[in-house]
């Protein structure tokens, strides 16, 4: 029964791939699949951070606003060079993440409320900083290469997707930190009793989420060649959806990075198929909503049958 | 043996104006098995929380191995050699046994976790203790006793010199108990000092060297186990003769009010037959999972998909939901006061009138003055303290909350009042008052069903006791013949 949480998303993905293959002969081609992976890079970064956050039993709504701030700041600081931009972007993510983490641990504000606040604040900061318009500047070729380059015919963003998930997997499964993330989600009080520094782990989780979101923002600017203050809208919703569809429990303590990877691919494949079929992009969020409902339904069914098995 | 490992010197603990513990002085000897007994509310759990680093004492000092110590956290206590098995198992269900044992202290190389070493250490530890549990298994896949064993292994891995066990035998069946006792024996071989809290006096007489009795937060006595017997120990615990403690039902028992025939609930209950008479107090006993606490929920419409006939006052009755059951005259005080019974943020008045608001209706609005008047009368009658009906109910003590909850059902006429665990988490004084109040209800022509895990309460209060095991009734005992031993015998009876 428990395996269902793992295998149901995987089975769904396989079915979707088969459906895609039948609906369009372009679907199962190397270039399309690379395309699909490449355009998932930003979601992938955010989803890995969000997985860790949700595993602790929290939520991070501020990621979309961090994306936007990092996007415009990296467009506006091209003169610093690649390394300089990178440091700046990492700093933005880490600081906002740390604010989230500190507010919700030291002041015991609900994660939802704390990150809702930073989401509003940093979206506004971004719009204020840019006066609402995009930052068009001379994006350097080196910076542009980050999102548009390729190695051995593989687009760099596709590589980022794989790398970030591998790192996420190692962190969650092969470091004490990752196991403590799971432990905290499974029982915060117990974790404290067991001597885990719950506050510190949580703050780090939000810092990681913030940093990954900031990197995603930098990637967007590199890809579209300007700093768009409206980028990252609803990214938090997409990331949460990816994590949940991947089988992670919204109450924390249960879930895997691999699941989120599959969740990400499920959404990417569905969107890709709709693009191939020329379905309006306005319809896509509707489909996304439907997928979330289906996933939630499947999970609640699973929990129900598990609960009744427990009584017997 | 005579080396003092732990000394409590003048320990007191205050919560607000109430003393949970007052001037406790006990010396625990190295390697001994020291039992602590007392009624609920006697201060046992507060004492444990002080020893384990959950609470700091308000006054007094703790000396461990000759040094004055202040445990600021359970982890600190554990690292110093004092481990505690709390009543509720401390675990992360989704993680493996090995991870649960070494959580926070995993073997690591740089930032990486050494999985192999982790499982190796866990395996050796469990082997050493002769505990047969696979360290790769997840905690949630283990039985309760296995999970307790893992907790013990965790304590041992901290090189515990003093192990405090709070009701470790609760919820364990006979086989599981044997496993627990075997492990305890193994610990004693290693000269681990044990402080053991249990309601089951038989265990204490079988294993303990000495016993400390607490009552109302005070230290009554510490005795060598050989110098006392069960009856005398119980007397020390409650401080009075049993007879005074429980009022006797002097009402004449009337005709049948309720009859349940062939009740089945797939996987939970089967072949349940019972009847309840007017002005009778019927007790329901049974270990966790026996189904005893489910029958009460069936009768209040909280459980669906059952089959069988129920008749109430001679008319067929099929409970569907609480609203319908209330209108048929069934009242219910649930086992979990905080989450199922109370509206914590509302006043005492609102908590009492909530089920009877219809009674106070006037022109479509609630007649506040009538509601206030009746609530005041109830508070007076049940001696709920403080006597102010505007107090938020969350600030009342457990006993007073429970009285208000019972009061809720006195605003209207009911036929049957079901009480689940009526005195859970209630101090001794309030307990007696609750028993008195319950008894007074009988002259209102009510019939009572008491579901309780506290045997003395059932024995003291009930005219008749039904014992559940494996989802059905395995025994029925009349007041005159009921004893703890007989109840336990039925409760442990195997049912296919």
Interface residues (C-beta under 8 A of the other chain):
Chain A: X174 X175 X176 X177 X178 X179 X180 X182 X183 X186 X187 X190 X191 X192 X193 X194 X195 X196 X253 X254 X308 X311 X312
Chain B: X73 X74 X75 X78 X79 X90 X91 X92 X93 X94 X95 X99 X103 X104 X105 X106 X108 X111 X112 X113 X115 X266 X267 X268
